[in-house]
Amino acid sequence: MRQLVEDLQTLEDKLRQGGGPKRIEKQHRDGKLTARERLAKLLDPGAMFLEIGLLIAYDQYDGQAPGAGVVTGAGEIEGRPAIVVANDATVKAGAWWPETITKILRAQEIAMRNRVPIVYLVDSAGVNLPLQDGIFPGQYGAARIFYYNSLMRRKLHVPQIAAVMGPCIAGGAYLPALSDVIIMVEGTSFMGLGGPNLVKGAVGQVVDAESLGGARMHTIASGVAHYRAKDDAACLQLIRERFRAMPAVAETPHGTPPAKPAEGLYDLMPADHRLPYNIEDAIERVFDRDDYLEFQPNHAPELLCADAKLLGRPVALVANRRGFLKTEGGPRIGGIVYAESARKVAYFVENAERNGVPLIYLQDVSGFMVGVEAERDGIIRAGAEMVETMACATVPKIVLTLNHASGAGYYAMAGQGFDPTFTFGWPTARIGVMEGDSAVKAIHGPELERLKAEGKHVPEDLQERIGRTRADYEKWLDARYAAARGHVDALIDPLQTRRVLAFALEIATSHGHREHLVLETL
């Protein structure tokens, strides 16, 4: 685990450099702070910044799109949880890659579902034109950003503040235009549907950028922008002033410390992901030591359900136990969902929904039980009940994948397709339909059985195909692969689990009531 964390931190440090020292130096020569420098000044000192999607696309485009050219995440501004989106102009001048859209939409979704303000720090050259087919069209293309802008303004009443701190060109100009507050920076910001070159070619007018779409023009003549700041620092202070004008937020509870220190989490997971461990040991190092009560501890114990607290906030906890478990009905395999455990979780989740208690899922699931007995026990109907209660729960759902997240069990444990509020993973997370060995049996099993029955050796070409299958699954099951494709919001250091989950819970409950079913609006 320590080596996995170190490797992850090395990769993250590299990605946080954006376009590298030369691009950062150019940003400074242009009189601008970098995206991360802006966030450092905007967010409360010492408060947590929970970055979302840092690893997105890191293994694509020959490494030329670190962070997909945008920094997104959750932090605190004047003591209030907020979502931030900051274009990184050191990466291809802040141009939008296809994955940039994915990251911005995810940030907006978090703001909408949790009713927390969102801030856009705009500094972008617009669409990355050679990749426009993955950016411009489609249901989840760039237009959906503006759709979400509109919903937040007209229906959800989520505060949106846009600071134009560099170029903001063409359709991208609608992002600030559809926000509640627009701030522009003198000398460095530009906002227009077309730049000087496009205007000259389209209508024959010769004009400089400042006269066409600069801060003075938009705050004096057009009235499109609401405030003008002399530089980046003044702009960021203006945003903080706007946050101070918002109604005060409720004071955060504190709760009691965990029963055990977090350091033991590094030693929790066995080196071989197939071996068992004690999930209670993880719980005792993350959640408050007081007010923990397991629900039906002796019934279907392979799935742990418990009422717990996280920094004083009540939560309903659902977690997979691993290993072989003794029960009166016979041995059970941990990580597998049986009919009884599915019904147990369905009832527990229904109670959490009824009482308005947020759900936290600790995933280490290999799938649902199969076989004659399982089918006779009604595993399909029981699994459907587990899925349905989770899918229809309107309380916040926060997911942490510790190890396996396989098969339909991954779906039933609040998989990403069911719109959980936040999804996190440890570096040991393995998200996929099945493990490599199982895939080998499913794909090559019949051929291997035939060769065995005929008493023949496995030919070299089949051995190579089996090797490729295993290699493919190991790549797909790597936690960094999942993070690079947005299958988790972030990979986290296990030592930060309590802090990350607590901050996510604070965001999810900051509005004072359950999230609405945003899907009805979308």
Secondary structure, DSSP 8 states (H G I E B T S, - for coil): -HHHHHHHHHHHHHHTTTT-HHHHHHHHHTT---HHHHHHHHS-TTS--EEE-TTTTTTSGGGT-GGGGEEEEEEEETTEEEEEEEE-TTTGGG-B-HHHHHHHHHHHHHHHHHT--EEEEEEE--B-GGGGGGTSSSTTSTHHHHHHHHHIIIII---EEEEEEEEEEGGGGHHHHTSSEEEEETTT-EEESS-HHHHHHHH-----HHHHH-HHIIIIIS---SEEESSHHHHHHHHHHHHHTS------------SS-GGGGGGTS-SSTTS---HHHHHHHHS-SSS-EEESTTSSTTEEEEEEEETTEEEEEEEE--SEE--TT--EETTEE-HHHHHHHHHHHHHHHHHT--EEEEEEE-EE--SHHHHHTTHHHHHHHHHHHHHH--S-EEEEEEEEEEHHHHHHTT-GGG--SEEEE-TT-EEESS-HHHHHHHHHHHHHHHHHHTT----HHHHHHHHHHHHHHHHHTSHHHHHHTTSSSEE--GGGHHHHHHHHHHHHHTTSS----HHHH-
